[in-house]
Amino acid sequence: MAQVLEFRLPDLGEGLTEAEIVRWLVEVGDVVAVDQPVVEVETAKAMVDVPCPYAGVVTARFGEEGSELPVGAPLITVAVGAADPGGSTEASTGSTADSGGSAAGSGNVLVGYGTSEAPARRRRVRPTPAVPAAANGRSVAAGPLEEPDDGPRAQSAAQAESGAVAVATGRVDGPVPVISPLVRRLARENGLDLKELTGSGPDGLILRADVEYALRAAAVQTRTAPVPAATPATAPATTPGGTRVPLKGVRGAVADKLSRSRTEIPDATCWVDADATELMRARAAMNATGAPKISLLALLARICTAALARFPELNSTVDMAAREIVRLDAVHLGFAAQTERGLVVPVVKDAHARDTENLSAEFARLTEAARTGTLTPAELTGGSFTLNNYGVFGVDGSTPIINHPEAAMLGVGRIVPKPWVHEGELAARQVVQLSLTFDHRVCDGGTAGGFLRYVADCVEQPAVLLRTL
């Protein structure tokens, strides 16, 4: 007899809480093998193929292409041990039920998600009966309640019977019992005060279902609220025409991160013009040797790592909870890359330990992966300093927003011929504007100015780098 197992959207790592279904790779009725990709999803970090840890026949899919699912939501159900179209007794030998009724997984790991154990017991959705008025007197609407097949619930018996999530009449003092950042964001976006809710999870933990229930209750109250007799009915206000673009996926993640940076980081910017003529000549000489080509970005990255070795304050992060500045030992260098999916910041890990040729190769690899949408979450996180070459857009300067939780970003404008006094004579030189945006909590202007001046000196006289080689 077949055992139907439910495979849920796994934890994709790096604090991600949801993913958008881009493309289903299987249909209902298909036979799948262990670790066969079943769906392609897009997170705020990258495109990911999600493999199923069980072998069998797909009996159901959850979610349409283009819809978003939270981590832990059902993806597919698989009948393990069912007869396949070829007449065999099992769809695959890669996954079988053990004597205890659980299925063996593949043992592989997807970005922190282990598949060595069977997923949690299936959950069924049953409609709830009409719900009486909540404790605060507001009317609420009945809706589906998701619960386990059996086992105790953390909420009271009365709540379990009615499906209601009580709305407290008074505010809760102390920290709000919420773990999921998705729950906090959902409440924040809808103007809901979490302190007014009583959670249905263990120890009063507020779950996403609690927030959604409170929002439905508020919507019902708004729809059913009587119009005062003294107020004449008026036509609804007209809304100016326009197109609404959802802030989700990469665009949504960028919006959240930049907003947080502007909110938390007291940044400042300083800039300087530099004569990059000698740097361009040095690069041309390197690339004339027949060895692998060296990119300008790699040379600038090598300068950055040398500057950070002299000014380690800028390779740090701020822990406000502990009120500490954390200076980092390794330089994980992020660089801004514009793609069809939006702005992404791939990270070159241990950039301080790489030579210029190795840096150039890694930049090329990550840039190609960014363009094809194949960057992994690990390649898009963990940066300690960012290099932003906005000169590729044909602009000279910018005041970029720091990539939270980093402490600084070096911006590089376009390199163009300009009049410049060189060795006492006016000449046409290759000039670039460099800007440094830094977290004023980690250092003062003297340190930031010293860092930027060292970078400019290396750009004008690349031989300065020889001191650190």
C-alpha positions in Angstrom: 0.0 0.0 0.0 1.3 3.4 -1.0 2.3 5.9 1.7 1.7 9.5 0.7 4.4 11.9 1.9 4.2 15.7 1.8 7.3 17.5 0.8 7.4 21.1 2.0 9.4 24.1 0.7 12.8 23.7 2.5 14.8 26.3 4.4 16.9 27.7 1.6 19.3 29.3 4.1 20.7 32.8 4.7 17.5 33.9 6.5 15.2 33.5 3.5 11.6 33.0 4.5 9.8 32.7 1.2 10.3 31.9 -2.5 8.4 32.5 -5.7 7.5 29.5 -7.9 9.1 30.2 -11.3 8.5 26.9 -13.1 7.2 23.5 -12.2 9.4 20.7 -13.5 7.0 17.8 -12.8 3.3 17.2 -13.4 0.8 15.4 -11.2 1.2 11.7 -12.1 4.9 11.9 -12.9 7.3 9.4 -11.4 10.1 11.2 -9.6 13.4 9.8 -8.3 15.3 10.7 -5.2 16.9 14.2 -5.4 15.2 14.9 -8.8 14.4 18.6 -9.1 10.7 19.2 -9.0 10.3 23.0 -9.1 12.4 26.1 -9.9 12.0 28.9 -7.4 13.3 32.4 -7.1 14.3 33.7 -3.7 15.4 37.2 -2.8 19.0 35.8 -3.5 19.0 33.6 -6.5 17.2 31.0 -8.7 17.2 27.5 -7.1 16.1 24.1 -8.3 14.5 22.3 -5.4 15.1 18.5 -5.3 12.6 16.1 -3.8 14.0 13.8 -1.2 11.5 11.0 -2.0 10.9 8.7 -4.9 7.4 7.9 -6.0 4.4 9.3 -8.0 3.5 12.9 -7.7 -0.1 13.1 -6.4 -0.5 16.9 -5.9 1.2 20.2 -6.5 0.7 23.3 -4.3 1.0 26.8 -5.7 0.8 28.2 -9.2 3.7 29.6 -11.2 4.3 33.2 -10.1 2.9 32.6 -6.6 4.9 33.0 -3.4 5.2 30.3 -0.8 6.6 30.7 2.7 9.3 28.3 3.9 7.5 25.2 5.3 4.5 25.4 3.0 3.6 22.2 1.1 5.2 21.9 -2.4 4.1 18.4 -3.6 2.8 15.1 -2.2 4.4 11.9 -3.3 3.0 8.4 -3.1 5.9 6.2 -2.1 5.6 2.6 -2.9 2.8 3.1 -5.4 2.8 1.2 -8.7 4.3 3.2 -11.5 2.9 3.3 -15.1 5.3 0.4 -16.0 3.7 -1.9 -13.5 6.4 -2.1 -10.9 5.4 -2.3 -7.3 7.5 0.8 -6.4 8.2 3.9 -8.4 11.9 3.8 -7.3 14.1 2.0 -4.9 15.7 5.2 -3.8 13.1 5.8 -1.1 11.2 3.2 0.8 9.1 3.1 4.0 10.8 1.6 7.0 9.2 -0.7 9.6 8.1 2.3 11.6 6.2 3.8 8.7 8.7 6.7 8.0 10.4 7.1 4.6 14.2 7.3 4.1 15.4 10.4 2.5 18.3 11.1 0.2 20.6 12.5 2.9 21.6 15.3 0.6 21.5 18.9 1.8 20.0 21.9 0.0 21.6 25.1 1.5 21.2 24.0 5.0 18.2 21.8 4.5 18.7 18.1 5.4 16.6 15.4 3.7 17.7 12.5 5.9 14.4 12.3 7.7 10.8 12.2 6.6 8.9 15.4 6.7 6.5 16.3 9.4 3.1 14.6 9.6 0.7 15.8 6.9 -1.5 18.7 7.8 -5.1 19.0 6.6 -7.2 22.1 6.1 -10.7 22.0 7.3 -13.2 24.9 7.2 -14.0 26.5 10.5 -17.6 27.2 11.6 -18.9 30.7 12.1 -16.9 32.5 14.7 -18.6 34.5 17.4 -17.5 38.0 18.2 -13.9 38.3 19.5 -13.1 39.4 23.0 -12.9 43.1 22.0 -16.3 43.0 20.4 -15.2 43.0 16.8 -16.9 40.6 14.4 -14.6 38.1 12.7 -14.9 35.9 9.6 -14.6 32.2 9.5 -11.8 30.9 7.4 -9.7 27.7 6.9 -7.7 26.6 9.8 -4.6 24.5 9.3 -3.9 21.9 11.9 -2.1 18.6 12.4 -4.0 15.3 12.0 -3.6 14.7 15.7 -1.5 15.8 18.7 -2.0 18.6 21.2 -2.2 22.2 20.1 -0.6 25.0 22.0 -3.8 27.1 21.8 -6.7 26.5 24.2 -9.5 23.9 23.4 -12.0 26.7 22.9 -9.7 28.2 20.2 -9.1 24.9 18.5 -12.9 24.2 18.3 -13.8 27.6 16.9 -10.6 28.2 14.9 -10.4 31.7 16.3 -7.3 33.5 17.3 -8.1 35.7 20.2 -7.4 39.4 19.8 -6.3 40.7 23.2 -8.2 43.6 24.7 -5.0 45.0 26.3 -1.5 45.6 25.1 1.2 43.1 25.9 4.2 44.4 27.9 7.7 43.3 27.1 9.0 41.7 23.9 6.5 40.4 21.3 6.7 36.6 21.0 7.5 36.5 17.3 10.3 34.5 15.7 9.6 34.7 11.9 10.7 37.8 10.1 8.0 37.1 7.6 5.4 37.5 10.3 6.8 40.8 11.4 7.0 42.1 7.9 3.4 41.0 7.2 2.2 42.9 10.3 4.3 46.0 9.5 3.1 46.2 5.9 -0.5 46.1 7.0 -0.1 48.5 10.0 -1.0 45.7 12.5 0.4 46.1 16.1 1.7 42.6 17.1 1.3 43.6 20.8 -2.5 43.4 20.3 -2.4 39.8 19.4 -2.4 36.6 21.4 -0.4 33.9 19.6 -1.7 30.4 19.0 1.8 28.8 19.0 3.7 27.3 21.8 4.1 29.7 24.8 1.9 32.2 23.0 4.2 32.4 19.9 2.5 34.6 17.2 2.3 32.7 13.9 1.6 33.9 10.4 -1.9 32.4 10.7 -2.6 34.6 13.7 -1.7 37.8 11.7 -3.7 36.8 8.7 -6.7 36.0 10.9 -6.5 39.4 12.6 -6.3 41.1 9.2 -9.4 39.2 7.9 -11.2 40.2 11.1 -10.3 43.9 10.6 -11.4 43.7 6.9 -14.8 42.2 7.9 -15.3 45.0 10.5 -14.5 47.6 7.9 -17.0 46.2 5.4 -19.8 45.8 8.0 -19.4 49.1 9.8 -22.6 51.1 9.5 -22.5 54.5 7.8 -23.7 57.3 10.2 -27.1 58.6 9.1 -26.0 62.2 9.2 -23.3 61.5 6.6 -24.6 61.5 3.1 -23.4 58.8 0.7 -20.6 60.0 -1.4 -18.9 58.7 -4.5 -15.7 56.9 -3.9 -12.5 58.9 -4.4 -10.9 58.4 -7.7 -7.3 57.1 -7.8 -4.9 58.5 -10.3 -4.0 56.0 -13.1 -0.7 54.1 -12.9 0.9 50.7 -12.8 1.5 48.9 -9.6 4.7 46.8 -9.5 4.9 44.3 -6.6 8.0 44.6 -4.5 9.0 41.0 -4.4 11.9 38.7 -5.3 15.2 40.5 -5.8 13.5 43.9 -6.1 11.7 43.4 -2.8 14.9 42.2 -1.1 16.8 45.2 -2.4 14.1 47.6 -1.2 14.1 46.1 2.3 17.9 46.1 2.6 18.3 49.7 1.4 15.6 50.9 3.6 17.2 49.2 6.6 20.6 50.7 5.7 19.2 54.2 5.5 17.3 53.7 8.8 20.1 52.2 10.8 23.4 53.5 9.4 24.5 57.1 9.9 26.5 57.3 6.7 28.8 60.0 5.3 30.5 60.4 1.9 33.9 61.8 0.8 35.3 61.9 -2.7 38.4 62.8 -4.7 39.5 63.0 -8.3 42.4 60.9 -9.3 44.7 60.6 -12.4 44.2 57.0 -13.5 46.5 57.2 -16.5 49.3 55.1 -15.0 46.8 52.5 -13.8 45.4 52.1 -17.3 49.0 51.8 -18.7 49.9 49.2 -16.1 46.8 47.2 -17.0 47.6 47.4 -20.7 51.1 46.2 -20.0 49.8 43.2 -18.0 47.4 42.2 -20.8 50.1 42.5 -23.5 52.0 39.5 -22.0 49.7 36.8 -23.4 48.6 35.7 -19.9 44.9 35.8 -18.9 43.4 39.2 -19.2 43.2 41.4 -16.1 40.1 43.4 -15.6 40.0 46.9 -14.3 37.7 45.8 -11.5 40.3 43.2 -10.4 43.0 46.0 -10.1 40.6 48.2 -8.1 39.8 45.2 -5.9 43.5 44.6 -5.2 43.8 48.2 -4.3 40.8 47.9 -1.9 42.2 44.9 -0.1 45.5 46.7 0.4 43.8 49.8 1.7 41.6 47.7 4.1 44.8 46.1 5.5 45.9 49.6 6.4 42.5 50.8 7.6 40.8 47.8 9.1 38.1 49.9 10.7 36.3 50.0 7.4 36.2 46.2 7.1 33.8 45.8 10.0 30.2 45.7 11.1 28.3 47.2 14.1 26.5 45.1 16.7 24.1 47.6 18.3 22.6 45.0 20.6 26.0 44.5 22.2 27.1 48.0 21.4 30.3 46.8 19.8 32.1 47.3 16.5 33.2 43.9 15.1 36.3 44.2 13.0 36.5 41.3 10.5 39.6 39.3 9.8 38.8 38.4 6.2 37.8 40.6 3.4 34.8 39.3 1.5 34.5 41.8 -1.3 31.1 42.4 -2.8 30.7 44.1 -6.1 27.5 45.6 -7.6 26.3 43.9 -10.8 23.2 45.1 -12.8 21.2 42.2 -14.3 17.8 41.8 -15.9 16.5 40.7 -12.5 17.8 43.8 -10.9 20.8 44.8 -8.9 22.7 42.0 -7.2 25.9 42.0 -5.2 28.0 38.8 -5.6 30.7 38.3 -3.1 34.3 37.3 -3.7 35.2 35.3 -0.6 38.7 35.9 0.9 39.6 38.6 -1.6 42.5 39.6 0.6 44.2 36.2 -0.1 43.8 36.3 -3.9 46.2 37.8 -6.4 45.1 40.1 -9.2 44.8 37.3 -11.8 42.7 35.1 -9.4 40.5 38.1 -8.6 39.9 38.8 -12.3 38.9 35.2 -12.9 36.5 35.1 -9.9 34.9 38.4 -11.0 34.3 37.0 -14.5 32.8 33.8 -13.1 30.4 35.6 -10.7 29.4 38.2 -13.3 28.4 35.5 -15.7 26.5 33.6 -13.0 24.7 36.9 -12.1 23.6 37.4 -15.7 22.3 33.9 -16.1 20.6 34.0 -12.7 22.5 31.0 -11.3 24.2 32.6 -8.3 23.7 30.7 -5.1 22.5 32.3 -1.9 26.0 31.7 -0.4 27.5 33.7 -3.3 25.3 36.7 -2.6 25.8 37.0 1.1 28.5 37.4 3.7 30.2 40.5 2.2 32.3 42.7 4.4 33.0 45.6 2.0 31.5 46.6 -1.4 33.2 47.9 -4.6 30.7 49.8 -6.8 31.8 50.6 -10.3 29.0 52.8 -11.4 31.2 54.3 -14.1 29.9 51.6 -16.5 26.7 53.6 -16.6 28.5 56.7 -17.9 28.4 58.7 -14.7 31.2 60.4 -12.8 30.0 60.3 -9.2 27.5 58.9 -6.8 26.6 58.7 -3.1 25.7 55.0 -2.8 23.8 53.4 0.0 25.9 51.1 2.2 25.2 47.4 1.8 23.9 46.6 5.3 25.4 45.4 7.6 28.7 46.4 6.1 30.5 49.6 7.1 31.7 51.1 3.8 31.5 51.1 0.0 33.9 52.5 -2.5 32.4 54.0 -5.6 34.2 54.4 -8.9 33.1 56.7 -11.7 33.9 56.6 -15.4 37.5 57.1 -16.5 37.6 59.9 -19.1 40.1 62.2 -20.6 40.2 65.6 -18.7 42.5 68.5 -18.5 44.9 67.8 -15.6 48.1 69.4 -14.4 50.8 66.8 -14.7 54.4 67.5 -13.7 53.7 71.2 -13.9 52.1 71.1 -17.4 48.5 71.1 -18.4 47.8 67.8 -20.2 44.9 65.5 -21.1 44.9 62.7 -18.6 42.6 59.7 -17.7 40.7 61.0 -14.7 38.3 59.1 -12.4 36.3 60.3 -9.4 36.4 58.0 -6.3 33.9 58.2 -3.5 33.8 56.5 -0.2 30.5 56.2 1.8 31.2 55.0 5.3 29.4 54.3 8.6 30.3 57.2 10.8 29.9 54.9 13.9 33.0 52.8 12.9 35.4 55.7 12.2 35.7 59.5 11.8 36.6 61.5 8.7 40.3 61.2 9.3 40.3 57.4 8.9 37.9 57.6 5.9 40.0 60.3 4.3 43.1 58.3 4.8 41.6 55.2 3.2 40.4 57.2 0.2 43.7 59.0 -0.2 45.6 55.7 -0.2 43.3 54.3 -2.8 43.8 57.4 -5.0 47.6 57.2 -4.6 47.5 53.6 -5.8 45.4 54.6 -8.8 47.8 57.4 -9.7 50.9 55.4 -8.9 50.3 51.6 -9.0 53.9 51.0 -7.8 52.7 52.1 -4.4 51.1 48.6 -4.1 54.5 47.0 -4.3 55.0 48.0 -0.6 52.3 45.6 0.4 53.2 42.6 -1.9 
